[in-house]
Amino acid sequence: MERRLAALEERLAQCQDQSSRHAAELRDFKNKMLPLLEVAEKEREALRTEADTISGRVDRLEREVDYLETQNPALPCVEVEEKVSGGPGTKGKGRRNEKYDMMTDCGYTISQVRSMKILKRFGGPAGLWTKDPMGPTEKIYVLDGTQNDTAFVFPRLRDFTLAMAARKASRVRVPFPWVGTGQLVYGGFLYYARRPPGGPGGGGELENTLQLIKFHLANRTVVDSSVFPAEGLIPPYGLTADTYIDLAADEEGLWAIYATREDDRHLCLAKLDPQTLDTEQQWDTPCPRENAEAAFVICGTLYVVYNTRPASRARIQCSFDASGTLTPERAALPYFPRRYGAHSSLRYNPRERQLYAWDDGYQIVYKLEMRKKEEEI
């Protein structure tokens, strides 16, 4: 027993020596690291201060740029030859270009794009998502792609923002594939353009013509269709080559934005009857097609959004009031919030006064601030 106790005491002494040696090494390591940590902390604080300074300078520069853009607005979208001839209305054949008689008391125009909210990323780079501005429900309709025949329907916005949203969505299949991103959900119907046999790119008698389809979303049947009364259709937006007719809705009803070879430099606007798809009025607008990426209508006024390639910061750079109330001098030309992307579609919801945008696969909501058309900027 004595020999065993002596061996244990010897081992305990060795353990104490090793512990003392390790403690001394740790103290030496700590003493070496403390100065290095203090230097690293100082460098981190210096970098943080420098980053805050740079961020403040960038914000100040952006405010100065926004101020300069406000003080130096873009030139009105009217070319010299149009001024001489009395406006673009003298160019079209068979187009009335008469002032539009407002059916409602809507007299608002955009003052600025107040805020932006990125909801999620769903689908491909081009598509459309929207609500029915006339419908009683909060359903979200998502139409992915420029040539497809299946739309996703979500019960509400919250369901659309979920991670596995596509599994919970119902699918609506239309009998004919749509063309581009100019579709519209309005009053329980899906309005879209299809390429008939011999349509754009197909040759034949219907070359460069499109057929408008009115599809009942509840019954899932086609209730009406008509060939759009414009020959030689071309994409109205220079930066969105797949769209030939862009349908829009506002407080006044249903509109169509398009362009033809007759005047391949400017956009055209048409007022449609949502019941029969008949064209009630047509206008040649002074808004150029070049660098246009999307457009929408508010209170009878067409707003065209322009961008660059590669994509930069989008801006409303041209407006056309079919009623003639809003003059180009009184129209605001706001930039969209700080995001560098390309809008493949913009849908205005008159009930919510906000835009539903599809930006390179991201679904975005823009809230708008309005003012009276008669007010000065």
Secondary structure, 3 states (H helix, E strand, C coil): CHHHHHHHHHHHHHHHHHHHHHHHHHHHHHHHHHHHHHHHHHHHHHHHHHHHHHHHHHHHHHHHHHHHHHHCCCCCCCCHHHHHHCCHHHCCCCCCCCCCCCCCCCCEEEEEEEEEEEEEECCCCCEEEECCCCCCCCCEEEEECCCCCEEEEECCHHHHCCCCHHHHCEEEECCCCCCCCCCEEECCEEEEEECCCCCCCCCCCCCCCCEEEEEECCCCEEEEEEECCCCCEECCECCECCCCCEEEEECCEEEEEEEECCEEEEEEEEEECCCCCCEEEEEEEEEECCCEEEEEEECCEEEEEECCCCCCEEEEEEEEECCCCCCCCCCCCCEEEEEECCEEEEEEECCCCEEEEEECCEEEEEEEEEEECCCCC
